[in-house]
Amino acid sequence: MQQRFETFTGLIANIHRSIRKIKTVEMEEFNLKSHHVSCLYYLYRQQSLTAKQLCDLCEEDKANVSRSIDHLEREGYIVRRSITLKRYRTPLELTERGREVGEIIAHKIDEMLMTVSEGLDEERRTIMYQSLALISHNLQKICDEYNVTNAPRSRRRKTVQENN
């Protein structure tokens, strides 16, 4: 069981570090950070999104997305199309510069996905994504329990056992 834990956490941590490094290196030429990649990518793919939609798609919290939006807007990558709506509900769109960089990002992502998928046929890739989705879902259920009880699982189990 211990080796399974070490393998799982080690692989996930290594994948996360590698993705972060690739994003950082690939974005240096545009003076962007790794956390800007997802915002530009999704805006490029969807054309127009609100900050809330970006939070959901990027799976980032509101504060991080707001900082990214502020930077991207300041640097001329995105614009807000309405000033009458609340800031969080205002549609965001890429500028011409943003579309150019968004296209480059989308192309780089496609290339990276092809490279990291080498050696996986479609069936194995599908199974891998299904497995990761299931693991993510199960981990989220555990995190949701913390949000409700704010106590470690081991303490909750003892309380349940004591009550029985």
N, CA, C and O of each residue as an XYZ file, in Angstrom:
656
protein
N       0.823     -1.190      0.000
C       0.000      0.000      0.000
C       0.871      1.260      0.000
O       0.554      2.237     -0.679
N       1.990      1.233      0.778
C       2.846      2.417      0.852
C       3.459      2.728     -0.509
O       3.523      3.891     -0.906
N       3.913      1.693     -1.234
C       4.504      1.939     -2.543
C       3.449      2.494     -3.508
O       3.764      3.328     -4.357
N       2.226      2.045     -3.383
C       1.150      2.563     -4.225
C       0.950      4.054     -3.978
O       0.769      4.824     -4.921
N       0.982      4.461     -2.709
C       0.863      5.871     -2.355
C       2.028      6.662     -2.939
O       1.826      7.706     -3.558
N       3.237      6.168     -2.744
C       4.425      6.864     -3.243
C       4.404      6.976     -4.758
O       4.757      8.020     -5.308
N       3.997      5.922     -5.430
C       3.923      5.949     -6.891
C       2.872      6.944     -7.350
O       3.139      7.776     -8.217
N       1.691      6.867     -6.779
C       0.592      7.753     -7.165
C       0.955      9.222     -6.942
O       0.884     10.030     -7.869
N       1.339      9.561     -5.722
C       1.634     10.966     -5.419
C       2.863     11.454     -6.175
O       2.912     12.607     -6.603
N       3.853     10.586     -6.341
C       5.054     10.965     -7.083
C       4.758     11.248     -8.542
O       5.229     12.244     -9.093
N       3.975     10.371     -9.175
C       3.629     10.579    -10.585
C       2.793     11.838    -10.783
O       3.059     12.625    -11.692
N       1.788     12.030     -9.940
C       0.929     13.209    -10.065
C       1.751     14.483     -9.852
O       1.608     15.445    -10.606
N       2.604     14.492     -8.838
C       3.438     15.669     -8.571
C       4.391     15.941     -9.737
O       4.580     17.091    -10.134
N       4.984     14.890    -10.278
C       5.906     15.049    -11.400
C       5.182     15.580    -12.639
O       5.695     16.457    -13.333
N       3.996     15.050    -12.911
C       3.204     15.532    -14.048
C       2.878     17.012    -13.858
O       3.022     17.802    -14.791
N       2.446     17.384    -12.673
C       2.095     18.783    -12.400
C       3.309     19.700    -12.568
O       3.205     20.755    -13.192
N       4.457     19.303    -12.015
C       5.679     20.104    -12.156
C       6.086     20.241    -13.611
O       6.473     21.323    -14.054
N       6.001     19.146    -14.357
C       6.375     19.178    -15.770
C       5.474     20.110    -16.569
O       5.956     20.896    -17.385
N       4.181     20.026    -16.338
C       3.236     20.901    -17.043
C       3.525     22.354    -16.703
O       3.550     23.207    -17.591
N       3.743     22.643    -15.424
C       4.020     24.014    -14.996
C       5.305     24.532    -15.662
O       5.350     25.674    -16.120
N       6.345     23.694    -15.715
C       7.613     24.107    -16.330
C       7.440     24.356    -17.829
O       7.931     25.354    -18.356
N       6.749     23.455    -18.506
C       6.513     23.620    -19.950
C       5.762     24.922    -20.208
O       6.140     25.693    -21.090
N       4.706     25.170    -19.448
C       3.941     26.408    -19.622
C       4.837     27.631    -19.391
O       4.797     28.588    -20.163
N       5.635     27.593    -18.338
C       6.507     28.720    -18.004
C       7.503     28.996    -19.125
O       7.644     30.139    -19.561
N       8.190     27.967    -19.591
C       9.191     28.139    -20.641
C       8.543     28.591    -21.948
O       9.058     29.486    -22.618
N       7.430     27.985    -22.307
C       6.769     28.310    -23.575
C       6.177     29.728    -23.580
O       6.001     30.313    -24.648
N       5.872     30.278    -22.417
C       5.238     31.600    -22.354
C       6.229     32.739    -22.163
O       5.851     33.908    -22.248
N       7.498     32.413    -21.907
C       8.504     33.460    -21.698
C       8.568     34.442    -22.862
O       8.706     35.647    -22.648
N       8.470     33.942    -24.088
C       8.592     34.831    -25.253
C       7.471     35.864    -25.322
O       7.612     36.886    -25.994
N       6.368     35.611    -24.639
C       5.232     36.537    -24.646
C       5.141     37.341    -23.354
O       4.205     38.118    -23.166
N       6.119     37.154    -22.459
C       6.112     37.811    -21.159
C       4.857     37.436    -20.363
O       4.255     38.274    -19.692
N       4.483     36.170    -20.455
C       3.328     35.651    -19.731
C       3.767     34.565    -18.773
O       4.840     33.983    -18.930
N       2.949     34.298    -17.800
C       3.212     33.252    -16.813
C       2.365     32.025    -17.128
O       1.437     32.084    -17.934
N       2.697     30.922    -16.484
C       1.999     29.666    -16.760
C       0.499     29.759    -16.496
O      -0.289     29.129    -17.202
N       0.089     30.538    -15.485
C      -1.333     30.616    -15.155
C      -2.136     31.426    -16.172
O      -3.366     31.422    -16.125
N      -1.463     32.118    -17.086
C      -2.176     32.850    -18.134
C      -2.567     31.940    -19.300
O      -3.458     32.274    -20.080
N      -1.904     30.802    -19.414
C      -2.110     29.899    -20.550
C      -3.564     29.468    -20.673
O      -4.156     29.580    -21.746
N      -4.135     28.983    -19.597
C      -5.503     28.467    -19.658
C      -6.502     29.554    -20.025
O      -7.416     29.316    -20.814
N      -6.335     30.743    -19.459
C      -7.256     31.841    -19.799
C      -7.214     32.137    -21.293
O      -8.257     32.232    -21.940
N      -6.019     32.282    -21.836
C      -5.896     32.583    -23.262
C      -6.398     31.422    -24.122
O      -7.053     31.632    -25.143
N      -6.085     30.205    -23.701
C      -6.502     29.026    -24.465
C      -8.029     28.946    -24.547
O      -8.589     28.789    -25.632
N      -8.694     29.053    -23.404
C     -10.154     28.934    -23.404
C     -10.822     30.110    -24.113
O     -11.825     29.924    -24.801
N     -10.285     31.302    -23.956
C     -10.838     32.437    -24.692
C     -10.643     32.259    -26.191
O     -11.514     32.627    -26.979
N      -9.522     31.705    -26.584
C      -9.281     31.447    -28.010
C     -10.288     30.420    -28.537
O     -10.851     30.594    -29.617
N     -10.507     29.362    -27.777
C     -11.423     28.305    -28.209
C     -12.894     28.736    -28.166
O     -13.677     28.342    -29.031
N     -13.273     29.539    -27.170
C     -14.685     29.884    -26.960
C     -15.063     31.260    -27.508
O     -16.252     31.558    -27.617
N     -14.113     32.089    -27.848
C     -14.322     33.443    -28.380
C     -14.663     34.478    -27.312
O     -14.070     35.557    -27.307
N     -15.587     34.190    -26.417
C     -16.006     35.150    -25.398
C     -16.429     34.384    -24.152
O     -17.219     33.443    -24.228
N     -15.899     34.794    -23.009
C     -16.231     34.159    -21.736
C     -16.243     35.208    -20.631
O     -15.576     36.238    -20.731
N     -17.004     34.937    -19.586
C     -16.964     35.787    -18.399
C     -15.878     35.268    -17.457
O     -15.352     34.171    -17.644
N     -15.554     36.062    -16.456
C     -14.572     35.626    -15.460
C     -15.062     34.363    -14.746
O     -14.272     33.461    -14.465
N     -16.345     34.300    -14.457
C     -16.897     33.111    -13.802
C     -16.720     31.873    -14.672
O     -16.323     30.813    -14.188
N     -17.018     32.017    -15.959
C     -16.836     30.883    -16.878
C     -15.366     30.461    -16.940
O     -15.058     29.271    -16.992
N     -14.462     31.444    -16.935
C     -13.029     31.114    -16.934
C     -12.639     30.366    -15.655
O     -11.863     29.411    -15.701
N     -13.177     30.800    -14.526
C     -12.908     30.099    -13.257
C     -13.304     28.634    -13.367
O     -12.555     27.744    -12.966
N     -14.478     28.400    -13.910
C     -14.981     27.029    -14.039
C     -14.123     26.208    -15.007
O     -13.752     25.074    -14.704
N     -13.815     26.781    -16.160
C     -13.039     26.051    -17.164
C     -11.591     25.814    -16.725
O     -11.039     24.733    -16.932
N     -10.995     26.823    -16.126
C      -9.589     26.729    -15.699
C      -9.446     25.994    -14.373
O      -8.345     25.611    -13.979
N     -10.568     25.801    -13.691
C     -10.575     25.190    -12.365
C      -9.637     25.942    -11.419
O      -8.826     25.357    -10.701
N      -9.791     27.261    -11.455
C      -9.021     28.165    -10.601
C      -9.993     28.978     -9.760
O     -11.161     29.139    -10.114
N      -9.491     29.487     -8.639
C     -10.371     30.318     -7.822
C     -10.474     31.720     -8.406
O      -9.687     32.124     -9.261
N     -11.459     32.436     -7.919
C     -11.810     33.760     -8.440
C     -10.627     34.735     -8.354
O     -10.391     35.507     -9.284
N      -9.899     34.701     -7.257
C      -8.780     35.637     -7.068
C      -7.683     35.418     -8.112
O      -7.172     36.378     -8.689
N      -7.322     34.157     -8.352
C      -6.279     33.861     -9.347
C      -6.709     34.272    -10.752
O      -5.927     34.853    -11.505
N      -7.946     33.968    -11.092
C      -8.438     34.331    -12.425
C      -8.520     35.847    -12.559
O      -8.187     36.389    -13.613
N      -8.956     36.537    -11.515
C      -9.028     38.000    -11.554
C      -7.645     38.612    -11.784
O      -7.505     39.549    -12.570
N      -6.629     38.087    -11.106
C      -5.259     38.588    -11.312
C      -4.796     38.338    -12.741
O      -4.175     39.200    -13.363
N      -5.105     37.146    -13.259
C      -4.726     36.837    -14.645
C      -5.438     37.773    -15.623
O      -4.822     38.288    -16.555
N      -6.721     37.987    -15.409
C      -7.498     38.876    -16.289
C      -6.915     40.288    -16.256
O      -6.741     40.920    -17.298
N      -6.615     40.774    -15.055
C      -6.044     42.117    -14.935
C      -4.742     42.229    -15.726
O      -4.535     43.201    -16.452
N      -3.875     41.240    -15.584
C      -2.592     41.256    -16.301
C      -2.808     41.184    -17.810
O      -2.217     41.954    -18.567
N      -3.651     40.261    -18.236
C      -3.889     40.091    -19.675
C      -4.537     41.333    -20.287
O      -4.260     41.689    -21.433
N      -5.388     41.976    -19.521
C      -6.022     43.204    -20.003
C      -4.987     44.338    -20.093
O      -4.943     45.072    -21.080
N      -4.169     44.466    -19.062
C      -3.124     45.499    -19.034
C      -2.127     45.335    -20.181
O      -1.651     46.317    -20.751
N      -1.818     44.077    -20.510
C      -0.828     43.788    -21.552
C      -1.432     43.772    -22.959
O      -0.719     43.553    -23.939
N      -2.730     44.000    -23.056
C      -3.362     44.109    -24.367
C      -3.744     42.788    -25.019
O      -3.850     42.715    -26.243
N      -3.955     41.733    -24.218
C      -4.349     40.434    -24.756
C      -5.870     40.258    -24.775
O      -6.409     39.546    -25.623
N      -6.553     40.912    -23.835
C      -8.007     40.771    -23.746
C      -8.661     42.139    -23.529
O      -8.014     43.096    -23.105
N      -9.953     42.201    -23.831
C     -10.756     43.405    -23.569
C     -12.090     42.981    -22.976
O     -12.572     41.870    -23.195
N     -12.666     43.898    -22.223
C     -14.018     43.715    -21.700
C     -14.956     44.404    -22.689
O     -14.701     45.537    -23.097
N     -16.021     43.740    -23.071
C     -16.932     44.289    -24.080
C     -18.095     45.067    -23.499
O     -18.902     45.635    -24.236
N     -18.183     45.093    -22.170
C     -19.283     45.831    -21.553
C     -18.783     46.436    -20.254
O     -18.062     45.790    -19.493
N     -19.164     47.657    -20.009
C     -18.825     48.271    -18.723
C     -20.068     48.427    -17.848
O     -19.988     48.911    -16.719
N     -21.199     48.019    -18.376
C     -22.446     48.147    -17.617
C     -22.694     46.956    -16.705
O     -23.358     47.090    -15.677
N     -22.170     45.793    -17.069
C     -22.354     44.605    -16.241
C     -21.329     44.591    -15.108
O     -20.298     45.260    -15.182
N     -21.620     43.830    -14.073
C     -20.641     43.651    -13.007
C     -19.379     43.043    -13.603
O     -19.441     42.257    -14.549
N     -18.264     43.406    -13.054
C     -16.959     42.997    -13.580
C     -16.856     41.481    -13.782
O     -16.303     41.023    -14.782
N     -17.379     40.718    -12.847
C     -17.272     39.261    -12.894
C     -18.166     38.654    -13.978
O     -17.939     37.524    -14.411
N     -19.187     39.407    -14.415
C     -20.121     38.905    -15.428
C     -19.905     39.526    -16.799
O     -20.647     39.237    -17.737
N     -18.904     40.369    -16.919
C     -18.624     41.046    -18.185
C     -17.951     40.080    -19.157
O     -16.965     39.433    -18.804
N     -18.475     39.978    -20.372
C     -17.822     39.113    -21.365
C     -16.419     39.625    -21.694
O     -16.204     40.822    -21.880
N     -15.482     38.696    -21.761
C     -14.103     39.000    -22.117
C     -13.833     38.427    -23.497
O     -14.317     37.347    -23.837
N     -13.056     39.156    -24.288
C     -12.692     38.682    -25.622
C     -11.226     38.966    -25.861
O     -10.641     39.864    -25.254
N     -10.651     38.199    -26.742
C      -9.252     38.409    -27.101
C      -9.128     39.584    -28.060
O      -9.983     39.797    -28.920
N      -8.055     40.337    -27.897
C      -7.709     41.356    -28.876
C      -7.028     40.648    -30.050
O      -6.854     39.429    -30.019
N      -6.649     41.384    -31.062
C      -5.914     40.780    -32.180
C      -4.636     40.121    -31.665
O      -4.307     38.999    -32.050
N      -3.926     40.825    -30.799
C      -2.712     40.243    -30.197
C      -3.052     38.974    -29.418
O      -2.335     37.977    -29.498
N      -4.148     39.020    -28.666
C      -4.584     37.860    -27.895
C      -4.945     36.680    -28.782
O      -4.630     35.535    -28.457
N      -5.613     36.960    -29.915
C      -5.964     35.878    -30.849
C      -4.708     35.248    -31.454
O      -4.638     34.030    -31.618
N      -3.720     36.077    -31.782
C      -2.477     35.553    -32.342
C      -1.774     34.639    -31.342
O      -1.339     33.543    -31.696
N      -1.665     35.090    -30.100
C      -1.013     34.285    -29.068
C      -1.880     33.084    -28.706
O      -1.356     31.998    -28.462
N      -3.195     33.264    -28.669
C      -4.104     32.149    -28.393
C      -3.959     31.043    -29.418
O      -3.981     29.862    -29.069
N      -3.812     31.414    -30.679
C      -3.622     30.417    -31.732
C      -2.304     29.670    -31.543
O      -2.238     28.454    -31.718
N      -1.267     30.403    -31.186
C       0.038     29.765    -30.933
C      -0.068     28.815    -29.750
O       0.445     27.697    -29.802
N      -0.728     29.251    -28.689
C      -0.906     28.407    -27.499
C      -1.680     27.141    -27.857
O      -1.277     26.041    -27.479
N      -2.785     27.289    -28.581
C      -3.589     26.120    -28.970
C      -2.756     25.139    -29.787
O      -2.851     23.926    -29.599
N      -1.947     25.666    -30.688
C      -1.087     24.809    -31.508
C      -0.045     24.100    -30.640
O       0.196     22.905    -30.814
N       0.566     24.822    -29.720
C       1.567     24.225    -28.825
C       0.929     23.136    -27.958
O       1.526     22.082    -27.738
N      -0.275     23.394    -27.473
C      -0.969     22.402    -26.644
C      -1.251     21.142    -27.463
O      -1.032     20.029    -26.987
N      -1.733     21.317    -28.689
C      -1.988     20.162    -29.557
C      -0.712     19.357    -29.785
O      -0.735     18.127    -29.742
N       0.397     20.048    -30.028
C       1.678     19.356    -30.231
C       2.112     18.602    -28.981
O       2.568     17.462    -29.060
N       1.966     19.250    -27.824
C       2.353     18.623    -26.559
C       1.507     17.383    -26.289
O       2.023     16.353    -25.856
N       0.209     17.489    -26.547
C      -0.664     16.339    -26.315
C      -0.286     15.168    -27.216
O      -0.338     14.012    -26.796
N       0.088     15.467    -28.434
C       0.536     14.404    -29.346
C       1.823     13.771    -28.815
O       1.969     12.548    -28.826
N       2.738     14.594    -28.357
C       4.018     14.097    -27.857
C       3.847     13.252    -26.606
O       4.412     12.163    -26.511
N       3.068     13.746    -25.639
C       2.922     12.998    -24.390
C       2.051     11.756    -24.552
O       2.061     10.873    -23.694
N       1.301     11.686    -25.644
C       0.450     10.521    -25.884
C       1.137      9.439    -26.724
O       0.548      8.395    -27.001
N       2.380      9.694    -27.125
C       3.088      8.695    -27.925
C       3.130      7.374    -27.170
O       3.425      7.336    -25.976
N       2.836      6.306    -27.872
C       2.832      4.987    -27.265
C       1.487      4.578    -26.692
O       1.331      3.443    -26.241
N       0.513      5.478    -26.701
C      -0.832      5.157    -26.222
C      -1.775      5.087    -27.413
O      -1.908      6.051    -28.168
N      -2.429      3.941    -27.577
C      -3.457      3.902    -28.626
C      -4.727      4.543    -28.061
O      -4.791      4.866    -26.875
N      -5.715      4.722    -28.899
C      -6.941      5.428    -28.504
C      -7.636      4.743    -27.327
O      -8.136      5.417    -26.426
N      -7.670      3.431    -27.329
C      -8.330      2.699    -26.240
C      -7.626      2.952    -24.904
O      -8.285      3.226    -23.901
N      -6.304      2.862    -24.885
C      -5.553      3.089    -23.648
C      -5.678      4.542    -23.189
O      -5.763      4.817    -21.992
N      -5.690      5.467    -24.146
C      -5.836      6.883    -23.803
C      -7.214      7.119    -23.171
O      -7.328      7.840    -22.180
N      -8.253      6.514    -23.744
C      -9.610      6.655    -23.205
C      -9.685      6.102    -21.792
O     -10.253      6.734    -20.901
N      -9.114      4.925    -21.588
C      -9.112      4.311    -20.258
C      -8.339      5.184    -19.264
O      -8.763      5.346    -18.120
N      -7.213      5.742    -19.697
C      -6.413      6.595    -18.821
C      -7.235      7.810    -18.375
O      -7.261      8.137    -17.189
N      -7.906      8.479    -19.324
C      -8.698      9.650    -18.967
C      -9.891      9.281    -18.089
O     -10.240     10.029    -17.175
N     -10.515      8.143    -18.355
C     -11.621      7.700    -17.509
C     -11.125      7.429    -16.088
O     -11.787      7.786    -15.114
N      -9.964      6.801    -15.979
C      -9.389      6.504    -14.661
C      -9.035      7.788    -13.919
O      -9.335      7.923    -12.733
N      -8.402      8.729    -14.608
C      -8.065      9.999    -13.973
C      -9.320     10.753    -13.541
O      -9.342     11.351    -12.465
N     -10.357     10.730    -14.366
C     -11.612     11.402    -14.017
C     -12.222     10.768    -12.770
O     -12.710     11.481    -11.893
N     -12.200      9.455    -12.680
C     -12.739      8.760    -11.513
C     -11.930      9.095    -10.255
O     -12.507      9.366     -9.201
N     -10.616      9.077    -10.361
C      -9.757      9.420     -9.219
C     -10.024     10.861     -8.790
O     -10.155     11.141     -7.599
N     -10.104     11.768     -9.753
C     -10.382     13.175     -9.448
C     -11.724     13.314     -8.746
O     -11.841     14.038     -7.758
N     -12.729     12.626     -9.251
C     -14.069     12.669     -8.642
C     -14.021     12.151     -7.206
O     -14.589     12.770     -6.306
N     -13.351     11.025     -6.986
C     -13.276     10.444     -5.648
C     -12.511     11.350     -4.684
O     -12.900     11.490     -3.524
N     -11.436     11.960     -5.153
C     -10.701     12.898     -4.310
C     -11.560     14.116     -3.981
O     -11.527     14.617     -2.857
N     -12.328     14.592     -4.960
C     -13.198     15.744     -4.724
C     -14.267     15.424     -3.684
O     -14.618     16.279     -2.871
N     -14.790     14.184     -3.707
C     -15.779     13.785     -2.692
C     -15.169     13.873     -1.294
O     -15.822     14.333     -0.357
N     -13.927     13.437     -1.156
C     -13.251     13.523      0.138
C     -13.100     14.982      0.546
O     -13.361     15.336      1.696
N     -12.679     15.829     -0.389
C     -12.526     17.259     -0.098
C     -13.862     17.891      0.267
O     -13.924     18.748      1.149
N     -14.919     17.478     -0.399
C     -16.251     17.999     -0.080
C     -16.648     17.641      1.349
O     -17.304     18.432      2.027
N     -16.254     16.448      1.813
C     -16.529     16.060      3.194
C     -15.815     17.005      4.161
O     -16.374     17.368      5.196
N     -14.592     17.402      3.834
C     -13.868     18.344      4.687
C     -14.596     19.678      4.748
O     -14.639     20.318      5.799
N     -15.163     20.097      3.635
C     -15.882     21.371      3.602
C     -17.095     21.339      4.523
O     -17.464     22.360      5.102
N     -17.717     20.171      4.660
C     -18.911     20.042      5.493
C     -18.535     19.906      6.965
O     -19.118     20.572      7.820
N     -17.569     19.051      7.260
C     -17.254     18.752      8.659
C     -16.039     19.495      9.178
O     -15.913     19.721     10.381
N     -15.154     19.871      8.288
C     -13.913     20.549      8.663
C     -13.077     19.709      9.625
O     -12.367     20.251     10.472
N     -13.163     18.394      9.493
C     -12.396     17.491     10.349
C     -11.765     16.408      9.489
O     -12.337     16.007      8.475
N     -10.577     15.927      9.891
C      -9.953     14.828      9.148
C     -10.839     13.596      9.129
O     -11.619     13.374     10.055
N     -10.723     12.797      8.084
C     -11.558     11.591      7.946
C     -11.380     10.648      9.119
O     -12.355     10.051      9.577
N     -10.147     10.495      9.622
C      -9.900      9.571     10.724
C     -10.703      9.974     11.962
O     -11.225      9.106     12.662
N     -10.808     11.264     12.241
C     -11.578     11.728     13.387
C     -13.070     11.503     13.163
O     -13.795     11.164     14.098
N     -13.531     11.692     11.922
C     -14.945     11.471     11.622
C     -15.290      9.994     11.778
O     -16.361      9.655     12.280
N     -14.378      9.106     11.345
C     -14.634      7.664     11.471
C     -14.773      7.268     12.932
O     -15.657      6.487     13.284
N     -13.890      7.809     13.796
C     -13.953      7.493     15.229
C     -15.278      7.961     15.810
O     -15.896      7.245     16.597
N     -15.720      9.150     15.431
C     -16.983      9.667     15.930
C     -18.145      8.793     15.493
O     -19.051      8.532     16.285
N     -18.134      8.340     14.256
C     -19.179      7.469     13.744
C     -19.156      6.146     14.498
O     -20.207      5.631     14.880
N     -17.951      5.586     14.718
C     -17.844      4.313     15.417
C     -18.303      4.445     16.868
O     -18.955      3.545     17.397
N     -17.961      5.574     17.517
C     -18.375      5.792     18.906
C     -19.880      5.920     19.025
O     -20.461      5.497     20.024
N     -20.516      6.497     18.020
C     -21.968      6.683     18.049
C     -22.721      5.388     17.777
O     -23.911      5.296     18.079
N     -22.052      4.390     17.215
C     -22.717      3.111     16.906
C     -22.627      2.191     18.043
O     -23.127      1.069     17.971
